[in-house]
Amino acid sequence: MQVQFYSDSTVMGTQEVATRIEARVREKLARFEERLTRLEVHVHDEHRHTHGHDDKACTLEARPRGGRAIGVTEHGSTVDDAARKAAITLAQRLQRHFGKETKHKKDPRPEKQL
């Protein structure tokens, strides 16, 4: 699974922050790693000029193999907190997505006997 990290100028998007968030997200989504081709992490500050509670946001977008992208956005007082919340929510969504996929997978038709 390829992980891409993006941040805007309002968030300290240093390599240390990117590495820390990527490790945390990979750990939370490890069980889905074989089923995903790419994961995009976007962090930004929603209220650039004011400092407030839960003003940092993290958007995670997962790309399942052969499927449509699944995205979530969560807010927190720090980018780490927002990323942790987003990883938990995305793990729940992926669990539902892949659970439905296996639940609705049809068995092959049996061979007809003549």
Buried (B, 14 or more C-beta within 10 A) or exposed (E): BEBEBEBEEBBEBEEEBBEBBBEBBBEBBEEBEEBBEBBBBBBBBBEEEEEEEBBBBBBBBBBBEEBEEBBBBBBBEBBBBBBBBBBBBBBEBBEEBBEEEEEEEEEEEEEEEE
